[in-house]
């Protein structure tokens, strides 16, 4: 039996209504009703008072597997049946010899330890149940009381108009600035609104900056994908989560992809020749603004040569190989013939984008 079922059985056994039991505990009938329906758990003080009132241990009330005396049988009218035949008596066991004083003292000590453990278990159970109830309420709020619309088509009939855009945050290139606007077709009196962004177990929210339509913006980490919702909460507490828009492959969209190699696949002598650098821009918002070729030895820079980014060659008009590799191609002449040895150097290119981020690639 659950704790609520035990409280209900004991209350009926003591011929108390929910209102009468609430009065004895200084609580409302609704509080007792919630206990018996297992929608709430009594506090420790209330459990102790119930234990005293009904003459049962707290542990018996809390533990589902604890022995519990059966309530008197009731007839169809809800009164105890007085005409039921008495159960046949079973022969009583012969009396055991009186235990000695040491055994009684030991039993009393064990009883005290048991009561202390029961109290600790009861308190732990109450805390766990409170956490479970909180999680259950959160889940119910997200799933049972909400209508979530996930992206299915390119149109959304929930809104008369809606829009969303994303860009790198100009103040922090490791974050995204998301702006959104939405005007629901249906709005209830007293309904409040907020925007939600969900991404792989993370979420962010904000109040609309304007109404009619609702609009706002959020700065979030540079995640790879997300979905935007407009959460509308009615006067009755019910929530509608209306899908606004979603984005994917954002890390690729806001990045540069760089490859570098010696022209014709070789250098002429030592570190001399032309280096071909190809840059692919993931999206229109990210562009290369500067670059350089760097020669290092044991992690220390030895030489560098600027890459002429302004003289970039667009992939348009080039053969399929160039068009496949990227948006821009840079040719940089290197003439470092005065180096001691050729095997201990590391050669790479560095391309800086318009947000100050540096993308590198080894020269092969």
N, C-alpha and C positions, 0 to 999 in steps of 0.2 A: 504494500500500500504506500502511496505517496504521502508526504507530510500533510497536504491539504485533505486527502481522504481520511487520514487519522483524526485531524482536528474536527472534521464534519461528523465522524462516527462518535467521537467522545462528546461533542456538543449535544447530539441527539440522545446519547445515553444519559446525560445529565439533564435532559429535558429543558434545554436552553435554545431559544431562537438566536439567529445571528445577531439581531439587535441587542438581545439580553447579554450575550457573550461580549459584544462590543462595549456595552456599558460597564461591565465588570473590569474590562481592560482599559477603559477610557478612550475607546476608539469608535469609529463609525461602523455601521452595518456593512458598508461597502468594503471596508478594509478586511473584515472577516470573510466576506464573500470572495474577495480576490485570493485570500489564503486557500480557501477550500477549493477554488478552481485552479490552484497551482499557478496563478498569474503573478503572485508575489510571495516572498518568504518573510515570516515574522522576524523581527529583530531579536537579539539575544535576550533583552529584557522581557519582551513579550513571550519568548519561548520559556523562560524561567517562570513567568507568571502562569502560563498555560500548564506547565509541569506541576506547579503547586495546586492549581485549581482542579486539574483532572486526576492528580495522584499518579502520574506516570513520569519516568525519567525523560530528560531532554533528548537523550540519545534515541529513545524509542520513537519520539516524534520525528526525528530527522532521518534516521537510517531506514531505507526501504526494506532491508532484510531483517530489521529488528523484530523480535516477537511482539505481537500486539494482541491483547485480549479481544475476542470477538464481541461485537455489540449485540445487545439483546435482539432477538428476532422480532420483526414487525409484520403485522397483517396488512391487508390492502388499504385500510383506512389510515395507516401510519401509526397505529397504537401497538403497544407490545401485546402479543398473543398470550392470553392467560389460560387457554384451553389446550395448549399443546401438551402431549403426554410427557411425563418426566422421564428422563433417561434412566435406564437401569443402573443401580448403584454397583460400583465395582468394589471388590473387597479391598479394604485399606491395607496397606503394607504394614507389617509389624513395626512397631516403634524401634527406632535405633537408640542405642544407649546414648545418654547425654554426653555431648562432647566435653572434653576437658577445657579448662580456662585458656590454655595456650592456643588451642585450635580456634576458639572464639575470637581471641585477640588477632590471630593471623587473618581470619576471615574478615574482621573489621578493617584491618589494614589494606587487604586486597580490595575491599569495597571502596575505600577512600581513593586508592590509586585508580580504580576503574572509573569512579565519578570524575576525577580530574582529567583522565584521558578522554572521557566522553565530552566534557566541556570543551577541551581543545579541539576535538574532532568536530563538535557542533559549530564552533566559531569558524573553523576552516571551511566547513561545508557551507555556512552562510556566505562567507566571502566568495567562494567559488560560484555559488548560485547567483550572487549579485552580478559577478562578472559575466556568467552565462546569460543572465537576463538582459544585461546591457548589450552583449553581442547579438542576442536574439532580436532585441528592439532595433539595433542598427541594420541587421539583415532584413527584417520586416520592412523597415523604412525604405530600404533600397529596392526590395523586390516585390513586396506585397502591396505597398501603398503607392508605388510609382509605376508610371507607364514610360518605359524607355524605348525610344525609337532609334534603331541602328541604321546606318546607311545602307540602302538597298538600291536606289536609283539616283539619277542626277537631279531629280526634282524632289521637293519636300512640301507636301500639301499642308503641313502644320503652320507654315508661315506665309503671310502675304508678301513679305520680302525678307531676305537674309543675305549676309555677306560675311566673309572672313578672309584675312590675309596674314601672312607671316613673313618676318624678315629678321636678320641678325640684329640684336640689340646694339645700337651705335655706342652705348656706354660700356658694353661687355661682350666681346665677340664669342664668348662661350655660352651665351644665352640667346633665347629667341624672344622677339616682341610680337605677340599675337594680338590682333585687333579683330573685333567682331561686332555685328549688328544684326538684330532680328526683331521682326514685328509679327507676333502670333495672330492667326486669324480669329481665335477666340480668347477673350480675356474675361475672367470672372471678377465680380466686385470683391475688394479686399485681398486680391491675389498679389503676392510679392514675388520678386524675380531676382535671380542671381545667375551668373555664368559659371559653368564648370568646365575644366579641361582634365581629361583622363588620359594617362599614358602608362601602360605596363605596370599597374599597381600603384602608381603615383597619381595625385590629383591636386589641382589648384582651383581656387574660386575667387570671385570678386563681385561686388555689387555693381549694377549698371551705372554708368556715369550720366546717361540720359535715358529718357523714356519716350515712347511713341516716335520712332522705334527704340527698343532697348539697345544700348551700345556700351562698349567698354574695351579694355585692353588688359593684358597680363604679360608679365615677364617670367619666363620659365626656363629651366636648363635646356641645353641643346639636345633634346631627345630625338629619336629617329622617327617617331610617329605619335599622333595624338588624335583625340576626338573632342569636339566642342559641343556642349549642351546648354540649353537655357532651362533652368529649373524654376518652375512656377509653383508656389506653395499657396494653397487656398486657405480661406478662413477656418476650415474644418481640419487643417493640418495635412490634408492630402497633397501629394507632390506629383507634378508631371515633369519629366525630364525629356525635353524635346531636342532631337538631334539637329545641330546647326551645320557642322561640316567636319571633315577629317583631313589629315595630312599624313603622308608616308614618305619614306626615304629622304628625310630632311638632312641627315648628316652628309649624304652624297650631294644633295642639291646645294648645300652651302659649303662646298669644299672644292679645292683644286686638286687635280690628279696630274702628277708630273713624272715624266720619263726623260732620260738623258743618255746619249750614246755618242761615241766618236762617229763623225760623218764617214760613210762607207765602211763603218765597223772597225776602224783602226786609227791609230795616231801615226804621224809621219816619223818623228824622232823624239825620243824621251817624251816630254809632255808638250807636244806641238801639233797643231792641226785645228780642225773645226769641230766644235761640239754642237750637236743638234739637240735642242731641248723642246719637247712637245708638252703643251699644257692643255688639259681638258677642263673646262669650267662646268661644274655640275648644274649651275643655274645662271640666269641673267644677272642676279644680284652680286655675284662674286667674280672679280676680274683681277688679273695680275697687274701690279703697278710697278714692281721693280724686281731685279734678280741679280744673281752673281754666281760665278763659278769659284769654288773654294778648294784649295789644295791643303791637306793636313798631313802631319806626321806625328804619330804618337799623341793624337788628340790636340795638337797645337797647330794653329793656322800658319802656313808658310807663304802661300800666294793666294791672290784673288783677282778676278777679272769681272768687270760689270757686264751684265747681259742687257743688251739694248731692247728693252721691252717695247718702247715706242715704235720700233721698227719691226714689230711682229708681223708675221705673214698669216692671214686668215686661211683656214682650211678650204674655203671656197675657191674653186679654180685649180686645185691640186689634184693629183691622182687619188685613186681609192685608198691607197695605203696611208697617205697623209690625212685624208678626210676621216678615216677610221680612227686614227690615233688621237686626234684632238682638235681644239678650236684654234690654237695658235702654235706656230713653230718659230723658234729663235735659233739663229746660227751665230755662234761666238767663237772668234779665233783665239787660240791659246798658243803662246810661243815661249815655253819655259824649258829652254835647252840647257840651262846652267845648273841643273840639279845633280846632286851626288846620289847615284843609284836610282833605280826606277821601281823597286819592289816594295818599298816601305812607305809609300805615300797612299793617301786616300783622297780620291777626287769625287766631288759631288756638286750639285747645283742647288741653290736655294731660291725659291720664288715667293715673294711677299704679295699678299692680296690687298684689296682696298680696305680691309678691316684690321690690317697690321699683323695678320697671321702668316707664319712662315711654313712653306711646304718644301720638303727636300726629296732628292732622289740621287742615288749613286750613279756615276757615269760608267757605263758598261762598254 
